[in-house]
Amino acid sequence: MTESPPPVRSDRSPWNWLLILPFALPLLPFLFNADEPRLLGLPLFYWLQLAYIAVGVTSTTVVYRMTRRRSGR
């Protein structure tokens, strides 16, 4: 008996474009090239770096949830 070829897997989802956001935002220096405003005494640069982490986690979570395959249960 001949085996059928495995199904072709396609990772081409429009949701994957959202993953560019965490890489592109820190590369835009005009966003963080300032000392003000300060948040809890920290200059803009430092707390914006923490915000970039939140953007990365959020976008990765959204892409994962929107592109994962559902089980047949």
mmCIF file of the N, C-alpha and C atoms, coordinates in Angstrom:
data_MODEL
# 
_entry.id   MODEL 
# 
loop_
_atom_site.group_PDB 
_atom_site.id 
_atom_site.type_symbol 
_atom_site.label_atom_id 
_atom_site.label_alt_id 
_atom_site.label_comp_id 
_atom_site.label_asym_id 
_atom_site.label_entity_id 
_atom_site.label_seq_id 
_atom_site.pdbx_PDB_ins_code 
_atom_site.Cartn_x 
_atom_site.Cartn_y 
_atom_site.Cartn_z 
_atom_site.occupancy 
_atom_site.B_iso_or_equiv 
_atom_site.pdbx_formal_charge 
_atom_site.auth_seq_id 
_atom_site.auth_comp_id 
_atom_site.auth_asym_id 
_atom_site.auth_atom_id 
_atom_site.pdbx_PDB_model_num 
ATOM 1   N N  . MET A 1 1  ? 0.841   -1.160 0.000  1.00 0.00 ? 1  MET A N  1 
ATOM 2   C CA . MET A 1 1  ? 0.000   0.000  0.000  1.00 0.00 ? 1  MET A CA 1 
ATOM 3   C C  . MET A 1 1  ? 0.903   1.246  0.000  1.00 0.00 ? 1  MET A C  1 
ATOM 4   N N  . THR A 1 2  ? 0.547   2.243  -0.777 1.00 0.00 ? 2  THR A N  1 
ATOM 5   C CA . THR A 1 2  ? 1.350   3.467  -0.840 1.00 0.00 ? 2  THR A CA 1 
ATOM 6   C C  . THR A 1 2  ? 0.851   4.469  0.183  1.00 0.00 ? 2  THR A C  1 
ATOM 7   N N  . GLU A 1 3  ? 1.782   5.133  0.771  1.00 0.00 ? 3  GLU A N  1 
ATOM 8   C CA . GLU A 1 3  ? 1.435   6.150  1.772  1.00 0.00 ? 3  GLU A CA 1 
ATOM 9   C C  . GLU A 1 3  ? 1.197   7.485  1.087  1.00 0.00 ? 3  GLU A C  1 
ATOM 10  N N  . SER A 1 4  ? 0.222   8.199  1.587  1.00 0.00 ? 4  SER A N  1 
ATOM 11  C CA . SER A 1 4  ? -0.027  9.528  1.033  1.00 0.00 ? 4  SER A CA 1 
ATOM 12  C C  . SER A 1 4  ? 0.995   10.503 1.610  1.00 0.00 ? 4  SER A C  1 
ATOM 13  N N  . PRO A 1 5  ? 1.354   11.520 0.841  1.00 0.00 ? 5  PRO A N  1 
ATOM 14  C CA . PRO A 1 5  ? 2.327   12.495 1.349  1.00 0.00 ? 5  PRO A CA 1 
ATOM 15  C C  . PRO A 1 5  ? 1.736   13.285 2.513  1.00 0.00 ? 5  PRO A C  1 
ATOM 16  N N  . PRO A 1 6  ? 2.584   13.732 3.406  1.00 0.00 ? 6  PRO A N  1 
ATOM 17  C CA . PRO A 1 6  ? 2.073   14.512 4.546  1.00 0.00 ? 6  PRO A CA 1 
ATOM 18  C C  . PRO A 1 6  ? 1.439   15.811 4.049  1.00 0.00 ? 6  PRO A C  1 
ATOM 19  N N  . PRO A 1 7  ? 0.481   16.319 4.802  1.00 0.00 ? 7  PRO A N  1 
ATOM 20  C CA . PRO A 1 7  ? -0.159  17.569 4.375  1.00 0.00 ? 7  PRO A CA 1 
ATOM 21  C C  . PRO A 1 7  ? 0.846   18.720 4.378  1.00 0.00 ? 7  PRO A C  1 
ATOM 22  N N  . VAL A 1 8  ? 0.682   19.609 3.432  1.00 0.00 ? 8  VAL A N  1 
ATOM 23  C CA . VAL A 1 8  ? 1.570   20.757 3.334  1.00 0.00 ? 8  VAL A CA 1 
ATOM 24  C C  . VAL A 1 8  ? 1.197   21.754 4.422  1.00 0.00 ? 8  VAL A C  1 
ATOM 25  N N  . ARG A 1 9  ? 2.186   22.157 5.179  1.00 0.00 ? 9  ARG A N  1 
ATOM 26  C CA . ARG A 1 9  ? 1.933   23.108 6.255  1.00 0.00 ? 9  ARG A CA 1 
ATOM 27  C C  . ARG A 1 9  ? 2.255   24.509 5.758  1.00 0.00 ? 9  ARG A C  1 
ATOM 28  N N  . SER A 1 10 ? 1.347   25.393 5.971  1.00 0.00 ? 10 SER A N  1 
ATOM 29  C CA . SER A 1 10 ? 1.543   26.770 5.557  1.00 0.00 ? 10 SER A CA 1 
ATOM 30  C C  . SER A 1 10 ? 1.518   27.674 6.779  1.00 0.00 ? 10 SER A C  1 
ATOM 31  N N  . ASP A 1 11 ? 2.574   28.424 6.958  1.00 0.00 ? 11 ASP A N  1 
ATOM 32  C CA . ASP A 1 11 ? 2.633   29.391 8.054  1.00 0.00 ? 11 ASP A CA 1 
ATOM 33  C C  . ASP A 1 11 ? 2.365   30.799 7.543  1.00 0.00 ? 11 ASP A C  1 
ATOM 34  N N  . ARG A 1 12 ? 1.711   30.871 6.424  1.00 0.00 ? 12 ARG A N  1 
ATOM 35  C CA . ARG A 1 12 ? 1.444   32.173 5.819  1.00 0.00 ? 12 ARG A CA 1 
ATOM 36  C C  . ARG A 1 12 ? 0.129   32.738 6.333  1.00 0.00 ? 12 ARG A C  1 
ATOM 37  N N  . SER A 1 13 ? 0.221   33.402 7.446  1.00 0.00 ? 13 SER A N  1 
ATOM 38  C CA . SER A 1 13 ? -0.949  34.038 8.028  1.00 0.00 ? 13 SER A CA 1 
ATOM 39  C C  . SER A 1 13 ? -0.697  35.546 8.083  1.00 0.00 ? 13 SER A C  1 
ATOM 40  N N  . PRO A 1 14 ? -1.701  36.337 7.792  1.00 0.00 ? 14 PRO A N  1 
ATOM 41  C CA . PRO A 1 14 ? -1.516  37.790 7.908  1.00 0.00 ? 14 PRO A CA 1 
ATOM 42  C C  . PRO A 1 14 ? -1.193  38.232 9.333  1.00 0.00 ? 14 PRO A C  1 
ATOM 43  N N  . TRP A 1 15 ? -1.553  37.430 10.301 1.00 0.00 ? 15 TRP A N  1 
ATOM 44  C CA . TRP A 1 15 ? -1.262  37.768 11.700 1.00 0.00 ? 15 TRP A CA 1 
ATOM 45  C C  . TRP A 1 15 ? 0.232   37.802 11.979 1.00 0.00 ? 15 TRP A C  1 
ATOM 46  N N  . ASN A 1 16 ? 1.021   37.080 11.193 1.00 0.00 ? 16 ASN A N  1 
ATOM 47  C CA . ASN A 1 16 ? 2.468   37.059 11.416 1.00 0.00 ? 16 ASN A CA 1 
ATOM 48  C C  . ASN A 1 16 ? 3.108   38.427 11.202 1.00 0.00 ? 16 ASN A C  1 
ATOM 49  N N  . TRP A 1 17 ? 2.480   39.298 10.425 1.00 0.00 ? 17 TRP A N  1 
ATOM 50  C CA . TRP A 1 17 ? 3.016   40.642 10.217 1.00 0.00 ? 17 TRP A CA 1 
ATOM 51  C C  . TRP A 1 17 ? 3.045   41.441 11.514 1.00 0.00 ? 17 TRP A C  1 
ATOM 52  N N  . LEU A 1 18 ? 2.223   41.078 12.464 1.00 0.00 ? 18 LEU A N  1 
ATOM 53  C CA . LEU A 1 18 ? 2.196   41.781 13.743 1.00 0.00 ? 18 LEU A CA 1 
ATOM 54  C C  . LEU A 1 18 ? 3.508   41.594 14.515 1.00 0.00 ? 18 LEU A C  1 
ATOM 55  N N  . LEU A 1 19 ? 4.252   40.550 14.195 1.00 0.00 ? 19 LEU A N  1 
ATOM 56  C CA . LEU A 1 19 ? 5.512   40.286 14.890 1.00 0.00 ? 19 LEU A CA 1 
ATOM 57  C C  . LEU A 1 19 ? 6.620   41.268 14.500 1.00 0.00 ? 19 LEU A C  1 
ATOM 58  N N  . ILE A 1 20 ? 6.396   42.067 13.486 1.00 0.00 ? 20 ILE A N  1 
ATOM 59  C CA . ILE A 1 20 ? 7.389   43.086 13.110 1.00 0.00 ? 20 ILE A CA 1 
ATOM 60  C C  . ILE A 1 20 ? 7.387   44.231 14.116 1.00 0.00 ? 20 ILE A C  1 
ATOM 61  N N  . LEU A 1 21 ? 6.255   44.463 14.737 1.00 0.00 ? 21 LEU A N  1 
ATOM 62  C CA . LEU A 1 21 ? 6.103   45.579 15.661 1.00 0.00 ? 21 LEU A CA 1 
ATOM 63  C C  . LEU A 1 21 ? 7.145   45.605 16.787 1.00 0.00 ? 21 LEU A C  1 
ATOM 64  N N  . PRO A 1 22 ? 7.400   44.497 17.502 1.00 0.00 ? 22 PRO A N  1 
ATOM 65  C CA . PRO A 1 22 ? 8.395   44.558 18.581 1.00 0.00 ? 22 PRO A CA 1 
ATOM 66  C C  . PRO A 1 22 ? 9.818   44.800 18.085 1.00 0.00 ? 22 PRO A C  1 
ATOM 67  N N  . PHE A 1 23 ? 10.088  44.532 16.824 1.00 0.00 ? 23 PHE A N  1 
ATOM 68  C CA . PHE A 1 23 ? 11.425  44.783 16.289 1.00 0.00 ? 23 PHE A CA 1 
ATOM 69  C C  . PHE A 1 23 ? 11.555  46.196 15.734 1.00 0.00 ? 23 PHE A C  1 
ATOM 70  N N  . ALA A 1 24 ? 10.480  46.713 15.163 1.00 0.00 ? 24 ALA A N  1 
ATOM 71  C CA . ALA A 1 24 ? 10.534  48.025 14.516 1.00 0.00 ? 24 ALA A CA 1 
ATOM 72  C C  . ALA A 1 24 ? 10.463  49.180 15.516 1.00 0.00 ? 24 ALA A C  1 
ATOM 73  N N  . LEU A 1 25 ? 9.654   49.058 16.556 1.00 0.00 ? 25 LEU A N  1 
ATOM 74  C CA . LEU A 1 25 ? 9.483   50.166 17.500 1.00 0.00 ? 25 LEU A CA 1 
ATOM 75  C C  . LEU A 1 25 ? 10.795  50.612 18.155 1.00 0.00 ? 25 LEU A C  1 
ATOM 76  N N  . PRO A 1 26 ? 11.625  49.715 18.675 1.00 0.00 ? 26 PRO A N  1 
ATOM 77  C CA . PRO A 1 26 ? 12.868  50.186 19.304 1.00 0.00 ? 26 PRO A CA 1 
ATOM 78  C C  . PRO A 1 26 ? 13.870  50.774 18.313 1.00 0.00 ? 26 PRO A C  1 
ATOM 79  N N  . LEU A 1 27 ? 13.662  50.579 17.028 1.00 0.00 ? 27 LEU A N  1 
ATOM 80  C CA . LEU A 1 27 ? 14.575  51.123 16.030 1.00 0.00 ? 27 LEU A CA 1 
ATOM 81  C C  . LEU A 1 27 ? 14.214  52.544 15.605 1.00 0.00 ? 27 LEU A C  1 
ATOM 82  N N  . LEU A 1 28 ? 13.167  53.109 16.171 1.00 0.00 ? 28 LEU A N  1 
ATOM 83  C CA . LEU A 1 28 ? 12.742  54.459 15.839 1.00 0.00 ? 28 LEU A CA 1 
ATOM 84  C C  . LEU A 1 28 ? 13.197  55.416 16.946 1.00 0.00 ? 28 LEU A C  1 
ATOM 85  N N  . PRO A 1 29 ? 14.349  56.061 16.782 1.00 0.00 ? 29 PRO A N  1 
ATOM 86  C CA . PRO A 1 29 ? 14.917  56.860 17.877 1.00 0.00 ? 29 PRO A CA 1 
ATOM 87  C C  . PRO A 1 29 ? 14.091  58.087 18.250 1.00 0.00 ? 29 PRO A C  1 
ATOM 88  N N  . PHE A 1 30 ? 13.283  58.617 17.349 1.00 0.00 ? 30 PHE A N  1 
ATOM 89  C CA . PHE A 1 30 ? 12.502  59.802 17.704 1.00 0.00 ? 30 PHE A CA 1 
ATOM 90  C C  . PHE A 1 30 ? 11.458  59.499 18.769 1.00 0.00 ? 30 PHE A C  1 
ATOM 91  N N  . LEU A 1 31 ? 11.152  58.206 18.998 1.00 0.00 ? 31 LEU A N  1 
ATOM 92  C CA . LEU A 1 31 ? 10.189  57.860 20.037 1.00 0.00 ? 31 LEU A CA 1 
ATOM 93  C C  . LEU A 1 31 ? 10.758  58.021 21.440 1.00 0.00 ? 31 LEU A C  1 
ATOM 94  N N  . PHE A 1 32 ? 12.055  57.782 21.602 1.00 0.00 ? 32 PHE A N  1 
ATOM 95  C CA . PHE A 1 32 ? 12.624  57.793 22.955 1.00 0.00 ? 32 PHE A CA 1 
ATOM 96  C C  . PHE A 1 32 ? 13.765  58.780 23.124 1.00 0.00 ? 32 PHE A C  1 
ATOM 97  N N  . ASN A 1 33 ? 13.971  59.673 22.196 1.00 0.00 ? 33 ASN A N  1 
ATOM 98  C CA . ASN A 1 33 ? 15.074  60.634 22.268 1.00 0.00 ? 33 ASN A CA 1 
ATOM 99  C C  . ASN A 1 33 ? 14.649  61.868 23.065 1.00 0.00 ? 33 ASN A C  1 
ATOM 100 N N  . ALA A 1 34 ? 14.333  61.654 24.332 1.00 0.00 ? 34 ALA A N  1 
ATOM 101 C CA . ALA A 1 34 ? 13.930  62.758 25.214 1.00 0.00 ? 34 ALA A CA 1 
ATOM 102 C C  . ALA A 1 34 ? 14.145  62.345 26.662 1.00 0.00 ? 34 ALA A C  1 
ATOM 103 N N  . ASP A 1 35 ? 14.228  63.333 27.507 1.00 0.00 ? 35 ASP A N  1 
ATOM 104 C CA . ASP A 1 35 ? 14.375  63.071 28.933 1.00 0.00 ? 35 ASP A CA 1 
ATOM 105 C C  . ASP A 1 35 ? 13.015  63.131 29.632 1.00 0.00 ? 35 ASP A C  1 
ATOM 106 N N  . GLU A 1 36 ? 12.150  63.940 29.138 1.00 0.00 ? 36 GLU A N  1 
ATOM 107 C CA . GLU A 1 36 ? 10.813  64.093 29.701 1.00 0.00 ? 36 GLU A CA 1 
ATOM 108 C C  . GLU A 1 36 ? 9.819   63.366 28.823 1.00 0.00 ? 36 GLU A C  1 
ATOM 109 N N  . PRO A 1 37 ? 8.725   62.910 29.266 1.00 0.00 ? 37 PRO A N  1 
ATOM 110 C CA . PRO A 1 37 ? 8.202   62.932 30.626 1.00 0.00 ? 37 PRO A CA 1 
ATOM 111 C C  . PRO A 1 37 ? 8.867   61.856 31.481 1.00 0.00 ? 37 PRO A C  1 
ATOM 112 N N  . ARG A 1 38 ? 8.807   62.068 32.754 1.00 0.00 ? 38 ARG A N  1 
ATOM 113 C CA . ARG A 1 38 ? 9.348   61.100 33.706 1.00 0.00 ? 38 ARG A CA 1 
ATOM 114 C C  . ARG A 1 38 ? 8.194   60.354 34.359 1.00 0.00 ? 38 ARG A C  1 
ATOM 115 N N  . LEU A 1 39 ? 8.429   59.083 34.597 1.00 0.00 ? 39 LEU A N  1 
ATOM 116 C CA . LEU A 1 39 ? 7.426   58.248 35.249 1.00 0.00 ? 39 LEU A CA 1 
ATOM 117 C C  . LEU A 1 39 ? 8.080   57.619 36.471 1.00 0.00 ? 39 LEU A C  1 
ATOM 118 N N  . LEU A 1 40 ? 7.594   57.965 37.642 1.00 0.00 ? 40 LEU A N  1 
ATOM 119 C CA . LEU A 1 40 ? 8.173   57.502 38.918 1.00 0.00 ? 40 LEU A CA 1 
ATOM 120 C C  . LEU A 1 40 ? 9.654   57.856 39.015 1.00 0.00 ? 40 LEU A C  1 
ATOM 121 N N  . GLY A 1 41 ? 10.031  58.996 38.458 1.00 0.00 ? 41 GLY A N  1 
ATOM 122 C CA . GLY A 1 41 ? 11.403  59.461 38.514 1.00 0.00 ? 41 GLY A CA 1 
ATOM 123 C C  . GLY A 1 41 ? 12.300  58.910 37.413 1.00 0.00 ? 41 GLY A C  1 
ATOM 124 N N  . LEU A 1 42 ? 11.800  58.006 36.601 1.00 0.00 ? 42 LEU A N  1 
ATOM 125 C CA . LEU A 1 42 ? 12.598  57.423 35.521 1.00 0.00 ? 42 LEU A CA 1 
ATOM 126 C C  . LEU A 1 42 ? 12.401  58.206 34.225 1.00 0.00 ? 42 LEU A C  1 
ATOM 127 N N  . PRO A 1 43 ? 13.486  58.499 33.520 1.00 0.00 ? 43 PRO A N  1 
ATOM 128 C CA . PRO A 1 43 ? 13.344  59.190 32.239 1.00 0.00 ? 43 PRO A CA 1 
ATOM 129 C C  . PRO A 1 43 ? 12.600  58.332 31.221 1.00 0.00 ? 43 PRO A C  1 
ATOM 130 N N  . LEU A 1 44 ? 12.121  58.995 30.194 1.00 0.00 ? 44 LEU A N  1 
ATOM 131 C CA . LEU A 1 44 ? 11.333  58.349 29.149 1.00 0.00 ? 44 LEU A CA 1 
ATOM 132 C C  . LEU A 1 44 ? 12.020  57.107 28.597 1.00 0.00 ? 44 LEU A C  1 
ATOM 133 N N  . PHE A 1 45 ? 13.315  57.168 28.339 1.00 0.00 ? 45 PHE A N  1 
ATOM 134 C CA . PHE A 1 45 ? 14.024  56.043 27.723 1.00 0.00 ? 45 PHE A CA 1 
ATOM 135 C C  . PHE A 1 45 ? 13.844  54.759 28.518 1.00 0.00 ? 45 PHE A C  1 
ATOM 136 N N  . TYR A 1 46 ? 13.969  54.822 29.821 1.00 0.00 ? 46 TYR A N  1 
ATOM 137 C CA . TYR A 1 46 ? 13.938  53.604 30.638 1.00 0.00 ? 46 TYR A CA 1 
ATOM 138 C C  . TYR A 1 46 ? 12.548  52.981 30.716 1.00 0.00 ? 46 TYR A C  1 
ATOM 139 N N  . TRP A 1 47 ? 11.535  53.797 30.960 1.00 0.00 ? 47 TRP A N  1 
ATOM 140 C CA . TRP A 1 47 ? 10.208  53.178 31.069 1.00 0.00 ? 47 TRP A CA 1 
ATOM 141 C C  . TRP A 1 47 ? 9.648   52.817 29.711 1.00 0.00 ? 47 TRP A C  1 
ATOM 142 N N  . LEU A 1 48 ? 10.142  53.445 28.643 1.00 0.00 ? 48 LEU A N  1 
ATOM 143 C CA . LEU A 1 48 ? 9.707   53.044 27.312 1.00 0.00 ? 48 LEU A CA 1 
ATOM 144 C C  . LEU A 1 48 ? 10.288  51.680 26.938 1.00 0.00 ? 48 LEU A C  1 
ATOM 145 N N  . GLN A 1 49 ? 11.479  51.371 27.434 1.00 0.00 ? 49 GLN A N  1 
ATOM 146 C CA . GLN A 1 49 ? 12.044  50.039 27.200 1.00 0.00 ? 49 GLN A CA 1 
ATOM 147 C C  . GLN A 1 49 ? 11.174  48.959 27.850 1.00 0.00 ? 49 GLN A C  1 
ATOM 148 N N  . LEU A 1 50 ? 10.649  49.247 29.010 1.00 0.00 ? 50 LEU A N  1 
ATOM 149 C CA . LEU A 1 50 ? 9.735   48.313 29.663 1.00 0.00 ? 50 LEU A CA 1 
ATOM 150 C C  . LEU A 1 50 ? 8.426   48.197 28.882 1.00 0.00 ? 50 LEU A C  1 
ATOM 151 N N  . ALA A 1 51 ? 7.983   49.289 28.299 1.00 0.00 ? 51 ALA A N  1 
ATOM 152 C CA . ALA A 1 51 ? 6.768   49.247 27.481 1.00 0.00 ? 51 ALA A CA 1 
ATOM 153 C C  . ALA A 1 51 ? 6.995   48.405 26.226 1.00 0.00 ? 51 ALA A C  1 
ATOM 154 N N  . TYR A 1 52 ? 8.216   48.444 25.669 1.00 0.00 ? 52 TYR A N  1 
ATOM 155 C CA . TYR A 1 52 ? 8.526   47.614 24.491 1.00 0.00 ? 52 TYR A CA 1 
ATOM 156 C C  . TYR A 1 52 ? 8.415   46.129 24.831 1.00 0.00 ? 52 TYR A C  1 
ATOM 157 N N  . ILE A 1 53 ? 8.773   45.763 26.030 1.00 0.00 ? 53 ILE A N  1 
ATOM 158 C CA . ILE A 1 53 ? 8.636   44.367 26.455 1.00 0.00 ? 53 ILE A CA 1 
ATOM 159 C C  . ILE A 1 53 ? 7.160   43.975 26.468 1.00 0.00 ? 53 ILE A C  1 
ATOM 160 N N  . ALA A 1 54 ? 6.326   44.853 26.993 1.00 0.00 ? 54 ALA A N  1 
ATOM 161 C CA . ALA A 1 54 ? 4.884   44.574 27.017 1.00 0.00 ? 54 ALA A CA 1 
ATOM 162 C C  . ALA A 1 54 ? 4.312   44.471 25.603 1.00 0.00 ? 54 ALA A C  1 
ATOM 163 N N  . VAL A 1 55 ? 4.779   45.317 24.688 1.00 0.00 ? 55 VAL A N  1 
ATOM 164 C CA . VAL A 1 55 ? 4.321   45.248 23.297 1.00 0.00 ? 55 VAL A CA 1 
ATOM 165 C C  . VAL A 1 55 ? 4.737   43.921 22.670 1.00 0.00 ? 55 VAL A C  1 
ATOM 166 N N  . GLY A 1 56 ? 5.967   43.480 22.946 1.00 0.00 ? 56 GLY A N  1 
ATOM 167 C CA . GLY A 1 56 ? 6.444   42.209 22.404 1.00 0.00 ? 56 GLY A CA 1 
ATOM 168 C C  . GLY A 1 56 ? 5.663   41.014 22.921 1.00 0.00 ? 56 GLY A C  1 
ATOM 169 N N  . VAL A 1 57 ? 5.407   40.991 24.206 1.00 0.00 ? 57 VAL A N  1 
ATOM 170 C CA . VAL A 1 57 ? 4.641   39.894 24.800 1.00 0.00 ? 57 VAL A CA 1 
ATOM 171 C C  . VAL A 1 57 ? 3.214   39.888 24.271 1.00 0.00 ? 57 VAL A C  1 
ATOM 172 N N  . THR A 1 58 ? 2.605   41.055 24.194 1.00 0.00 ? 58 THR A N  1 
ATOM 173 C CA . THR A 1 58 ? 1.225   41.145 23.716 1.00 0.00 ? 58 THR A CA 1 
ATOM 174 C C  . THR A 1 58 ? 1.107   40.724 22.260 1.00 0.00 ? 58 THR A C  1 
ATOM 175 N N  . SER A 1 59 ? 1.987   41.221 21.408 1.00 0.00 ? 59 SER A N  1 
ATOM 176 C CA . SER A 1 59 ? 1.888   40.867 19.992 1.00 0.00 ? 59 SER A CA 1 
ATOM 177 C C  . SER A 1 59 ? 2.182   39.389 19.764 1.00 0.00 ? 59 SER A C  1 
ATOM 178 N N  . THR A 1 60 ? 3.131   38.829 20.486 1.00 0.00 ? 60 THR A N  1 
ATOM 179 C CA . THR A 1 60 ? 3.423   37.400 20.353 1.00 0.00 ? 60 THR A CA 1 
ATOM 180 C C  . THR A 1 60 ? 2.235   36.558 20.801 1.00 0.00 ? 60 THR A C  1 
ATOM 181 N N  . THR A 1 61 ? 1.596   36.951 21.891 1.00 0.00 ? 61 THR A N  1 
ATOM 182 C CA . THR A 1 61 ? 0.431   36.223 22.386 1.00 0.00 ? 61 THR A CA 1 
ATOM 183 C C  . THR A 1 61 ? -0.732  36.290 21.397 1.00 0.00 ? 61 THR A C  1 
ATOM 184 N N  . VAL A 1 62 ? -0.970  37.460 20.838 1.00 0.00 ? 62 VAL A N  1 
ATOM 185 C CA . VAL A 1 62 ? -2.059  37.610 19.867 1.00 0.00 ? 62 VAL A CA 1 
ATOM 186 C C  . VAL A 1 62 ? -1.801  36.754 18.640 1.00 0.00 ? 62 VAL A C  1 
ATOM 187 N N  . VAL A 1 63 ? -0.586  36.795 18.115 1.00 0.00 ? 63 VAL A N  1 
ATOM 188 C CA . VAL A 1 63 ? -0.264  35.998 16.922 1.00 0.00 ? 63 VAL A CA 1 
ATOM 189 C C  . VAL A 1 63 ? -0.388  34.511 17.223 1.00 0.00 ? 63 VAL A C  1 
ATOM 190 N N  . TYR A 1 64 ? 0.078   34.083 18.373 1.00 0.00 ? 64 TYR A N  1 
ATOM 191 C CA . TYR A 1 64 ? -0.022  32.664 18.724 1.00 0.00 ? 64 TYR A CA 1 
ATOM 192 C C  . TYR A 1 64 ? -1.483  32.222 18.792 1.00 0.00 ? 64 TYR A C  1 
ATOM 193 N N  . ARG A 1 65 ? -2.292  33.002 19.476 1.00 0.00 ? 65 ARG A N  1 
ATOM 194 C CA . ARG A 1 65 ? -3.697  32.605 19.633 1.00 0.00 ? 65 ARG A CA 1 
ATOM 195 C C  . ARG A 1 65 ? -4.475  32.643 18.324 1.00 0.00 ? 65 ARG A C  1 
ATOM 196 N N  . MET A 1 66 ? -4.120  33.541 17.439 1.00 0.00 ? 66 MET A N  1 
ATOM 197 C CA . MET A 1 66 ? -4.849  33.660 16.183 1.00 0.00 ? 66 MET A CA 1 
ATOM 198 C C  . MET A 1 66 ? -4.378  32.650 15.130 1.00 0.00 ? 66 MET A C  1 
ATOM 199 N N  . THR A 1 67 ? -3.182  32.096 15.289 1.00 0.00 ? 67 THR A N  1 
ATOM 200 C CA . THR A 1 67 ? -2.655  31.196 14.258 1.00 0.00 ? 67 THR A CA 1 
ATOM 201 C C  . THR A 1 67 ? -2.538  29.747 14.702 1.00 0.00 ? 67 THR A C  1 
ATOM 202 N N  . ARG A 1 68 ? -2.799  29.449 15.958 1.00 0.00 ? 68 ARG A N  1 
ATOM 203 C CA . ARG A 1 68 ? -2.664  28.050 16.388 1.00 0.00 ? 68 ARG A CA 1 
ATOM 204 C C  . ARG A 1 68 ? -3.775  27.206 15.759 1.00 0.00 ? 68 ARG A C  1 
ATOM 205 N N  . ARG A 1 69 ? -3.449  25.972 15.549 1.00 0.00 ? 69 ARG A N  1 
ATOM 206 C CA . ARG A 1 69 ? -4.417  25.063 14.936 1.00 0.00 ? 69 ARG A CA 1 
ATOM 207 C C  . ARG A 1 69 ? -5.265  24.436 16.038 1.00 0.00 ? 69 ARG A C  1 
ATOM 208 N N  . ARG A 1 70 ? -6.533  24.361 15.776 1.00 0.00 ? 70 ARG A N  1 
ATOM 209 C CA . ARG A 1 70 ? -7.461  23.759 16.746 1.00 0.00 ? 70 ARG A CA 1 
ATOM 210 C C  . ARG A 1 70 ? -7.375  22.239 16.639 1.00 0.00 ? 70 ARG A C  1 
ATOM 211 N N  . SER A 1 71 ? -7.475  21.570 17.769 1.00 0.00 ? 71 SER A N  1 
ATOM 212 C CA . SER A 1 71 ? -7.486  20.105 17.742 1.00 0.00 ? 71 SER A CA 1 
ATOM 213 C C  . SER A 1 71 ? -8.871  19.624 17.313 1.00 0.00 ? 71 SER A C  1 
ATOM 214 N N  . GLY A 1 72 ? -8.935  18.409 16.850 1.00 0.00 ? 72 GLY A N  1 
ATOM 215 C CA . GLY A 1 72 ? -10.181 17.876 16.336 1.00 0.00 ? 72 GLY A CA 1 
ATOM 216 C C  . GLY A 1 72 ? -11.133 17.366 17.395 1.00 0.00 ? 72 GLY A C  1 
ATOM 217 N N  . ARG A 1 73 ? -10.943 17.729 18.635 1.00 0.00 ? 73 ARG A N  1 
ATOM 218 C CA . ARG A 1 73 ? -11.792 17.220 19.723 1.00 0.00 ? 73 ARG A CA 1 
ATOM 219 C C  . ARG A 1 73 ? -13.091 17.945 19.784 1.00 0.00 ? 73 ARG A C  1 
# 
